[in-house]
Amino acid sequence: MAYRYAVAGTGLVLMGLGGALLVQQPSPWRIALWLAGAVVVHDGLVAPLVIAVAALTGAVGLRLRGVPRAALIVAGSVTAVALPPLLRPGGAANPTVVPLDYLRNWLLTMAAIAVATGVYLAAGAALRAARRRT
């Protein structure tokens, strides 16, 4: 029980620190608006999609637990953060403002998440099969 209070206390202290740092910024309302948008995207888009995928896979007999669910959450969060440069129409007037190929990098990140998840699941399946054989 003390662990919960310690974690909650640490979270409250860090939230206070974040709030103090936020009001010191030149335009805190823009940052606060972006953070609120991130919460809305997560709670309104990412979380329902993860729940829907889990429900659909459960309906066909697959159990989506642990690492695959975490991979979906990570992919959704990365996508939410990457949306502004991905949805920006055309290129920036100043090429140093947005210097990277964000679409390619986002696709590579999604592929890396998928490959890492697949390797983890395959290794787990191989270990379970080896245990059954012995």
HELIX and SHEET records of a PDB file:
HELIX    1   1 ALA A    2  VAL A   23  1                                  22    
HELIX    2   2 PRO A   28  VAL A   41  1                                  14    
HELIX    3   3 HIS A   42  VAL A   46  3                                   5    
HELIX    4   4 ALA A   47  ALA A   59  1                                  13    
HELIX    5   5 VAL A   67  LEU A   87  1                                  21    
HELIX    6   6 TYR A  102  ARG A  133  1                                  32    
END                                                                             
